[in-house]
Amino acid sequence: MTRAPLQHQRPGEPTPCHRGDAAASIGRILAGLGAAALGTLNACVMLFAASLRCDESCSDTPASWHENADAWQWPALGWLGAAAFALSVAFAITFAGRWPRASATLLAGALAAGLIPWLALGVA
């Protein structure tokens, strides 16, 4: 994004860095790191849940996918966790780099990948 030149500045000269810009950049970086940390935590929980297939606790006639060791949902938990992690890290990078469209799209993807296991698959 090109800024308008200051009154005492010639056109084409780079604009000096202001304190507000540095504080905003630090805030964006911290917010991105927070989102990446939440994505990492969610990924760890999902990968852990995917590794906890029902072994001895599975029933012969499962009432839900939780009781079926061969259910497709078990590996889906791990893949969704990995996707949420990758999307949240990509969001953090684009958010700190001030790419609003890309960061909004990546945030939506990270939220979808992070919430699907909790809502649709019934992990909780």
Residue frames as a rotation matrix with the C-alpha (Angstrom) as fourth column:
MET 1
0.587 0.809 0.000 0.00
0.809 -0.587 0.000 0.00
0.000 0.000 -1.000 0.00
THR 2
-0.434 -0.731 0.526 1.46
0.727 -0.629 -0.274 3.36
0.531 0.263 0.805 -1.01
ARG 3
0.139 0.423 -0.895 1.10
0.867 -0.490 -0.097 6.24
-0.479 -0.763 -0.434 1.39
ALA 4
0.810 0.155 0.565 0.64
0.420 -0.826 -0.377 9.86
0.408 0.543 -0.734 0.43
PRO 5
-0.237 -0.971 0.024 3.85
0.691 -0.186 -0.698 11.87
0.683 -0.149 0.715 0.82
LEU 6
0.179 0.189 -0.966 4.18
0.893 -0.444 0.078 14.11
-0.414 -0.876 -0.248 3.86
GLN 7
0.961 0.261 -0.087 4.25
0.210 -0.901 -0.380 17.90
-0.178 0.347 -0.921 3.36
HIS 8
0.487 -0.850 -0.203 8.03
-0.715 -0.521 0.467 18.13
-0.502 -0.083 -0.861 3.78
GLN 9
-0.124 -0.499 0.858 8.67
0.066 0.858 0.509 15.00
-0.990 0.120 -0.073 1.74
ARG 10
-0.481 -0.108 -0.870 9.43
-0.825 -0.281 0.491 14.73
-0.297 0.954 0.046 -1.94
PRO 11
0.674 0.736 -0.063 7.31
-0.702 0.611 -0.365 12.36
-0.230 0.290 0.929 -4.02
GLY 12
0.608 -0.404 -0.683 8.95
-0.237 0.730 -0.642 8.95
0.758 0.552 0.348 -4.31
GLU 13
-0.497 -0.777 0.387 10.87
-0.619 0.005 -0.785 9.19
0.608 -0.630 -0.484 -1.01
PRO 14
-0.320 0.388 -0.864 10.11
0.506 0.841 0.191 6.43
0.801 -0.376 -0.465 1.49
THR 15
0.441 0.551 0.709 7.94
-0.363 -0.613 0.702 7.46
0.821 -0.566 -0.070 4.40
PRO 16
-0.641 -0.695 0.324 9.45
-0.561 0.137 -0.816 7.28
0.523 -0.705 -0.478 7.88
CYS 17
-0.325 0.478 -0.816 8.21
0.530 0.807 0.262 4.67
0.783 -0.347 -0.515 10.33
HIS 18
-0.163 0.369 0.915 5.87
-0.643 -0.743 0.185 6.04
0.748 -0.558 0.359 12.97
ARG 19
-0.861 -0.174 0.478 5.27
-0.502 0.433 -0.748 4.73
-0.077 -0.885 -0.460 16.48
GLY 20
0.066 0.973 0.219 1.65
-0.789 0.186 -0.585 3.92
-0.610 -0.134 0.781 15.69
ASP 21
0.461 0.049 -0.886 2.73
-0.765 0.527 -0.369 1.74
0.450 0.848 0.280 12.79
ALA 22
-0.593 -0.750 -0.292 5.16
-0.448 0.609 -0.655 -0.20
0.669 -0.258 -0.697 14.98
ALA 23
-0.704 0.391 0.593 2.57
-0.555 0.218 -0.803 -0.70
-0.444 -0.894 0.064 17.73
ALA 24
0.395 0.883 -0.253 -0.02
-0.848 0.245 -0.469 -1.84
-0.352 0.400 0.846 15.19
SER 25
0.159 -0.422 -0.893 2.47
-0.663 0.624 -0.413 -4.27
0.732 0.657 -0.181 13.66
ILE 26
-0.864 -0.480 0.154 3.36
-0.414 0.502 -0.760 -5.70
0.287 -0.720 -0.632 17.05
GLY 27
-0.310 0.846 0.435 -0.34
-0.697 0.109 -0.709 -6.07
-0.647 -0.523 0.555 17.86
ARG 28
0.536 0.491 -0.687 -0.96
-0.839 0.399 -0.369 -7.87
0.092 0.774 0.626 14.58
ILE 29
-0.297 -0.730 -0.616 1.98
-0.525 0.663 -0.533 -10.19
0.798 0.165 -0.580 15.17
LEU 30
-0.886 -0.022 0.463 0.79
-0.442 0.339 -0.830 -11.01
-0.138 -0.941 -0.310 18.70
ALA 31
0.109 0.990 0.092 -2.76
-0.803 0.142 -0.579 -11.63
-0.586 -0.010 0.810 17.49
GLY 32
0.411 -0.028 -0.911 -1.45
-0.762 0.538 -0.360 -13.90
0.500 0.842 0.200 14.75
LEU 33
-0.670 -0.712 -0.208 0.71
-0.433 0.603 -0.670 -15.79
0.603 -0.359 -0.713 17.22
GLY 34
-0.582 0.551 0.598 -2.30
-0.622 0.171 -0.764 -16.23
-0.523 -0.817 0.243 19.50
ALA 35
0.505 0.778 -0.373 -4.35
-0.833 0.326 -0.448 -17.66
-0.227 0.537 0.813 16.63
ALA 36
0.077 -0.566 -0.821 -1.47
-0.598 0.633 -0.492 -19.97
0.798 0.528 -0.290 15.69
ALA 37
-0.853 -0.374 0.365 -1.20
-0.503 0.398 -0.767 -21.11
0.141 -0.838 -0.528 19.32
LEU 38
-0.084 0.902 0.424 -4.92
-0.726 0.236 -0.646 -21.94
-0.683 -0.362 0.635 19.42
GLY 39
0.593 0.249 -0.766 -4.60
-0.770 0.456 -0.447 -23.81
0.237 0.855 0.462 16.14
THR 40
-0.408 -0.823 -0.395 -1.65
-0.548 0.567 -0.615 -25.74
0.730 -0.035 -0.682 17.53
LEU 41
-0.734 0.204 0.648 -3.55
-0.581 0.304 -0.755 -26.64
-0.351 -0.931 -0.104 20.69
ASN 42
0.363 0.931 -0.042 -6.57
-0.778 0.278 -0.563 -27.77
-0.512 0.237 0.825 18.67
ALA 43
0.336 -0.313 -0.889 -4.33
-0.721 0.521 -0.456 -29.83
0.606 0.794 -0.050 16.38
CYS 44
-0.750 -0.656 0.081 -2.71
-0.533 0.527 -0.662 -31.55
0.392 -0.540 -0.745 19.34
VAL 45
-0.393 0.694 0.604 -6.09
-0.619 0.286 -0.732 -32.41
-0.680 -0.661 0.317 20.86
MET 46
0.587 0.669 -0.456 -7.40
-0.778 0.311 -0.546 -33.73
-0.224 0.675 0.703 17.53
LEU 47
-0.001 -0.667 -0.745 -4.30
-0.658 0.562 -0.502 -35.81
0.753 0.490 -0.440 16.84
PHE 48
-0.855 -0.254 0.453 -4.50
-0.519 0.455 -0.724 -37.21
-0.022 -0.853 -0.521 20.37
ALA 49
0.001 0.946 0.323 -8.20
-0.680 0.237 -0.694 -38.01
-0.733 -0.219 0.644 19.92
ALA 50
0.522 0.161 -0.838 -7.47
-0.816 0.381 -0.435 -39.68
0.249 0.910 0.330 16.58
SER 51
-0.463 -0.781 -0.420 -4.91
-0.559 0.624 -0.546 -41.92
0.688 -0.018 -0.725 18.26
LEU 52
-0.779 0.210 0.591 -7.42
-0.514 0.326 -0.794 -43.02
-0.359 -0.922 -0.146 20.93
ARG 53
-0.275 0.686 -0.674 -9.48
-0.645 0.388 0.659 -45.35
0.713 0.616 0.335 18.80
CYS 54
0.384 0.460 0.800 -11.60
-0.895 0.399 0.199 -47.66
-0.228 -0.793 0.565 20.83
ASP 55
-0.511 -0.621 -0.594 -9.60
-0.705 0.699 -0.123 -50.85
0.492 0.356 -0.795 21.10
GLU 56
-0.936 0.144 -0.322 -10.92
0.283 0.852 -0.441 -52.95
0.210 -0.504 -0.838 23.94
SER 57
-0.657 0.705 -0.267 -13.93
-0.026 -0.376 -0.926 -50.75
-0.754 -0.602 0.265 24.55
CYS 58
-0.657 0.429 -0.619 -15.43
-0.741 -0.216 0.636 -51.30
0.139 0.877 0.460 21.08
SER 59
-0.111 0.707 0.698 -18.69
-0.475 0.579 -0.662 -53.22
-0.873 -0.405 0.272 21.01
ASP 60
-0.684 -0.101 0.723 -19.68
0.434 0.741 0.513 -55.89
-0.587 0.664 -0.463 18.52
THR 61
0.054 0.739 0.671 -22.71
0.956 -0.232 0.180 -53.88
0.289 0.632 -0.719 17.48
PRO 62
-0.818 -0.482 -0.314 -21.59
0.562 -0.788 -0.252 -50.26
-0.125 -0.383 0.915 17.70
ALA 63
0.258 0.932 -0.256 -24.25
0.861 -0.342 -0.376 -47.69
-0.438 -0.123 -0.890 18.46
SER 64
0.924 -0.041 -0.381 -22.11
-0.172 -0.933 -0.315 -44.81
-0.342 0.356 -0.869 17.22
TRP 65
0.702 -0.705 -0.100 -18.83
-0.029 0.111 -0.993 -44.28
0.712 0.700 0.057 15.41
HIS 66
0.228 -0.614 0.756 -17.11
-0.933 -0.361 -0.012 -43.82
0.280 -0.702 -0.655 18.76
GLU 67
0.306 -0.012 0.952 -17.48
-0.587 0.785 0.198 -47.56
-0.749 -0.620 0.233 19.36
ASN 68
0.942 0.006 0.334 -16.26
0.255 0.632 -0.732 -48.61
-0.216 0.775 0.594 15.90
ALA 69
0.200 -0.963 -0.182 -12.47
0.187 -0.145 0.972 -48.84
-0.962 -0.228 0.151 15.50
ASP 70
-0.508 -0.397 0.764 -12.76
0.773 0.181 0.608 -48.82
-0.380 0.900 0.215 11.69
ALA 71
0.591 0.795 -0.137 -14.92
0.668 -0.577 -0.471 -45.69
-0.453 0.187 -0.872 11.46
TRP 72
0.171 -0.509 0.843 -13.75
0.830 -0.386 -0.402 -43.09
0.530 0.769 0.357 8.95
GLN 73
0.865 0.252 0.435 -14.11
0.034 -0.893 0.449 -40.37
0.501 -0.373 -0.781 11.59
TRP 74
0.748 -0.618 -0.241 -10.98
0.421 0.162 0.892 -41.46
-0.513 -0.769 0.382 13.50
PRO 75
-0.254 -0.894 0.368 -8.48
0.932 -0.125 0.340 -40.54
-0.258 0.429 0.866 10.76
ALA 76
0.228 0.410 0.883 -10.62
0.648 -0.741 0.176 -37.52
0.726 0.532 -0.435 9.85
LEU 77
0.944 0.086 -0.320 -9.95
0.316 -0.519 0.794 -36.11
-0.098 -0.851 -0.517 13.32
GLY 78
0.142 -0.980 -0.136 -6.21
0.615 -0.021 0.789 -36.17
-0.776 -0.196 0.600 12.69
TRP 79
-0.380 -0.273 0.884 -6.49
0.913 -0.263 0.312 -34.66
0.147 0.925 0.349 9.21
LEU 80
0.565 0.642 0.519 -8.78
0.513 -0.765 0.389 -31.87
0.647 0.046 -0.761 10.38
GLY 81
0.807 -0.353 -0.474 -6.42
0.358 -0.346 0.867 -31.12
-0.470 -0.869 -0.153 13.24
ALA 82
-0.242 -0.943 0.228 -3.47
0.763 -0.040 0.645 -30.92
-0.599 0.330 0.730 10.86
ALA 83
-0.142 0.269 0.953 -5.46
0.838 -0.479 0.260 -28.71
0.526 0.836 -0.157 8.48
ALA 84
0.873 0.487 -0.021 -6.48
0.408 -0.706 0.578 -26.38
0.267 -0.513 -0.816 11.30
PHE 85
0.410 -0.813 -0.413 -2.85
0.492 -0.184 0.851 -26.07
-0.768 -0.552 0.325 12.35
ALA 86
-0.467 -0.637 0.614 -1.60
0.849 -0.128 0.513 -25.30
-0.248 0.761 0.600 8.83
LEU 87
0.124 0.603 0.788 -4.38
0.726 -0.596 0.342 -22.81
0.676 0.530 -0.512 8.16
SER 88
0.915 0.214 -0.343 -3.89
0.400 -0.603 0.690 -21.01
-0.059 -0.768 -0.637 11.48
VAL 89
0.021 -0.968 -0.251 -0.14
0.586 -0.192 0.787 -20.64
-0.810 -0.163 0.563 10.87
ALA 90
-0.504 -0.142 0.852 -0.82
0.844 -0.288 0.452 -19.36
0.181 0.947 0.265 7.35
PHE 91
0.592 0.760 0.268 -3.38
0.629 -0.644 0.436 -16.95
0.504 -0.089 -0.859 8.83
ALA 92
0.647 -0.400 -0.649 -0.82
0.487 -0.439 0.755 -15.66
-0.587 -0.805 -0.089 11.32
ILE 93
-0.442 -0.871 0.213 1.66
0.709 -0.194 0.678 -14.96
-0.550 0.451 0.703 8.53
THR 94
-0.380 0.337 0.861 -0.84
0.753 -0.429 0.500 -13.19
0.538 0.838 -0.091 6.27
PHE 95
0.723 0.665 -0.189 -2.36
0.638 -0.537 0.551 -11.25
0.265 -0.519 -0.813 9.16
ALA 96
0.334 -0.696 -0.636 1.02
0.486 -0.451 0.748 -9.94
-0.808 -0.559 0.188 10.25
GLY 97
-0.671 -0.625 0.399 1.87
0.630 -0.196 0.752 -9.18
-0.391 0.756 0.525 6.62
ARG 98
-0.376 0.617 -0.691 -1.33
-0.217 -0.784 -0.582 -7.12
-0.901 -0.069 0.429 6.25
TRP 99
-0.928 0.233 -0.292 -3.00
-0.237 0.236 0.942 -9.13
0.289 0.943 -0.164 3.52
PRO 100
-0.562 0.722 0.403 -6.62
-0.705 -0.163 -0.691 -8.74
-0.433 -0.673 0.600 4.59
ARG 101
0.336 0.751 -0.569 -8.36
-0.925 0.376 -0.051 -10.88
0.176 0.543 0.821 1.96
ALA 102
-0.107 -0.458 -0.882 -5.97
-0.262 0.869 -0.420 -13.79
0.959 0.187 -0.213 2.32
SER 103
-0.948 -0.285 0.138 -6.01
-0.197 0.188 -0.962 -13.62
0.249 -0.940 -0.235 6.11
ALA 104
-0.258 0.928 0.270 -9.83
-0.905 -0.134 -0.404 -13.50
-0.338 -0.348 0.874 6.22
THR 105
0.426 0.384 -0.819 -10.06
-0.728 0.683 -0.058 -16.54
0.537 0.621 0.570 3.95
LEU 106
-0.393 -0.671 -0.629 -7.46
-0.092 0.709 -0.699 -18.46
0.915 -0.217 -0.341 5.94
LEU 107
-0.851 0.153 0.502 -9.13
-0.521 -0.140 -0.842 -17.56
-0.058 -0.978 0.199 9.23
ALA 108
0.190 0.980 -0.061 -12.47
-0.976 0.181 -0.123 -18.87
-0.109 0.083 0.991 7.93
GLY 109
0.329 -0.139 -0.934 -10.78
-0.416 0.866 -0.276 -22.09
0.847 0.480 0.227 6.82
ALA 110
-0.745 -0.657 -0.113 -8.97
-0.145 0.325 -0.934 -22.50
0.651 -0.680 -0.338 10.14
LEU 111
-0.561 0.618 0.551 -12.19
-0.783 -0.181 -0.595 -21.96
-0.268 -0.765 0.585 12.07
ALA 112
0.454 0.755 -0.474 -14.06
-0.864 0.502 -0.028 -24.45
0.217 0.423 0.880 9.90
ALA 113
0.080 -0.501 -0.862 -11.35
-0.170 0.845 -0.507 -27.11
0.982 0.187 -0.018 10.20
GLY 114
-0.865 -0.472 0.173 -11.06
-0.213 0.032 -0.976 -26.48
0.455 -0.881 -0.128 13.92
LEU 115
-0.499 0.743 0.446 -14.78
-0.806 -0.208 -0.554 -26.52
-0.319 -0.636 0.702 14.72
ILE 116
0.072 0.560 -0.826 -15.99
-0.794 0.534 0.292 -29.37
0.604 0.634 0.483 12.49
PRO 117
-0.552 -0.272 -0.788 -14.64
0.114 0.912 -0.395 -32.10
0.826 -0.308 -0.473 14.80
TRP 118
-0.988 0.149 -0.039 -16.28
0.016 -0.157 -0.987 -30.50
-0.153 -0.976 0.153 17.83
LEU 119
-0.394 0.898 -0.197 -19.65
-0.769 -0.439 -0.464 -29.83
-0.503 -0.032 0.864 16.21
ALA 120
0.223 0.553 -0.802 -20.28
-0.939 0.343 -0.024 -32.32
0.262 0.759 0.596 13.43
LEU 121
-0.198 -0.379 -0.904 -18.30
-0.240 0.913 -0.330 -35.34
0.950 0.152 -0.272 14.56
GLY 122
0.753 0.617 0.230 -19.33
-0.342 0.068 0.937 -35.05
0.562 -0.784 0.262 18.20
VAL 123
-0.180 -0.900 -0.397 -15.91
0.156 0.372 -0.915 -35.31
0.971 -0.227 0.074 19.81
ALA 124
-0.696 -0.131 0.706 -17.00
-0.567 -0.504 -0.652 -33.57
0.441 -0.854 0.276 22.99
